[in-house]
């Protein structure tokens, strides 16, 4: 296993192309370059050698949509950390005390939106799954499909409005998928590597 150094913009590009939960940088590059998958032994070695994985390897249970908001997540208590962006939000007491993953997910998206609205809009257009968008300003567009089975799945993802923004985002996804969405958004928006890495610890 060889280790190389790459520039920040290349690392961010790799992160924006995560498609599957638990994908490593090597797996992403193999897919983008249409290279065959590594054998099982190399994959295991790779898992040990990679020190900067964009996501963790063990998914958590799905979070129920529309959970009751905790008393300490009122708009007034959030105003200060949100006004200063993600780094301040991570270190804020209100974020640390929040126990519901979906609430923390929403808080981060709101903070990112107000930190740089133009970049957020651009990142939202690029942050997609294989068959659908994760975020959008039009709820109808997020739920649009001529296929009834696909439409049922889209509705089951329970898009919710991101507080104090014009955007909607899917919420009925497991914690791993929420991390992927945040990772792709932050990489597209140009957040520094050390903040992107903190998603694994904070969400």
C-alpha angles and dihedrals in degrees: 000000000000125000122211136180119234133185120262094250092056091049091051090049090055091050092051089059098058108133105162130047110258097017113157123217090254092053091049092051092047090054094045092048093043091238122155117262117266117252118264094260093054090047091055092048090048091054090056096043099048109090099174104055112168093218138021121255103232117072120215129219118283116270117235113246122245097019117185109269115244117246092244094059097075119143093250094053091050098047097089100049093041091051091059100042140238100322092056090042091055090055097041121111094229091057094045092050094049109104100182112090094206091055091051089047090054093045091054093049091050091049091049091050094053093042091061118354097181094052091044090056091049093046093049090057091054099042104091142141123230094274107015150026120263096203135027145151092235118065092195090056091052090054097040117126137130090209111088095207091049091046090053090052091049091052090047089058085068103213112215131193113260103236116262093359135093091239135102125204135188111256108174093084130108122263092260092058091048089053090051091052092050092044093052093045094049093045091050091048092052101247114167119264095248092059093047090051091054090067088081090056100039103041 
